[in-house]
Amino acid sequence: MKRFSTTLLMLTLATLLGGCAAEVGSDEWCADMKEKPKGDWTMNEAKDFARHCILK
C-alpha cells in the first residue's frame, strides 16, 4: 500500500509541475528557449522555435 501511495504522489506532482510550463510559441516560451543551451533542444523544440519565434 505504501508503494501505491508513493507512486500516486509522484504522478500527481509530475502532473502539477508539467502544467506550469509556458505555452509553446508564447513570448515567455521563446525567452526560455533563448536561455536554454541549443545542444539541449529537441528536434521538436527547434522546429517550434523557428516557427513561432523567428518566423512570426
C-alpha positions as CSV (number, residue, x, y, z in Angstrom):
1,M,0.0,0.0,0.0
2,K,2.9,2.4,0.8
3,R,4.3,1.9,-2.7
4,F,1.0,2.7,-4.3
5,S,0.6,6.0,-2.4
6,T,4.2,7.0,-3.2
7,T,3.6,6.3,-6.9
8,L,0.3,8.3,-6.8
9,L,2.1,11.2,-5.1
10,M,4.9,11.2,-7.7
11,L,2.4,11.2,-10.6
12,T,0.4,14.0,-9.0
13,L,3.5,16.1,-8.5
14,A,4.6,15.5,-12.1
15,T,1.2,16.5,-13.4
16,L,1.2,19.7,-11.4
17,L,4.7,20.7,-12.3
18,G,4.2,19.9,-16.0
19,G,1.2,22.2,-16.1
20,C,3.5,25.2,-15.2
21,A,5.4,25.2,-18.4
22,A,4.9,28.2,-20.7
23,E,2.8,27.6,-23.8
24,V,4.8,26.8,-26.9
25,G,5.1,30.0,-29.0
26,S,4.4,32.4,-26.2
27,D,6.8,35.3,-25.6
28,E,7.8,33.6,-22.3
29,W,8.5,30.3,-24.0
30,C,10.6,32.0,-26.7
31,A,12.6,33.7,-24.0
32,D,13.1,30.5,-22.1
33,M,14.3,28.7,-25.2
34,K,16.8,31.5,-25.9
35,E,18.3,30.9,-22.5
36,K,18.4,27.1,-22.9
37,P,21.6,25.7,-24.4
38,K,21.0,24.8,-28.1
39,G,22.6,21.4,-27.6
40,D,19.8,20.6,-25.1
41,W,17.0,21.3,-27.6
42,T,14.9,18.5,-29.0
43,M,14.1,18.5,-32.7
44,N,10.5,19.4,-32.0
45,E,11.6,22.4,-29.8
46,A,14.0,23.6,-32.6
47,K,11.2,23.4,-35.1
48,D,8.7,25.1,-32.8
49,F,11.2,27.9,-32.0
50,A,11.8,28.5,-35.7
51,R,8.1,28.5,-36.5
52,H,6.9,30.6,-33.5
53,C,9.8,32.8,-32.5
54,I,11.8,33.5,-35.7
55,L,9.2,33.3,-38.5
56,K,6.5,35.2,-36.6
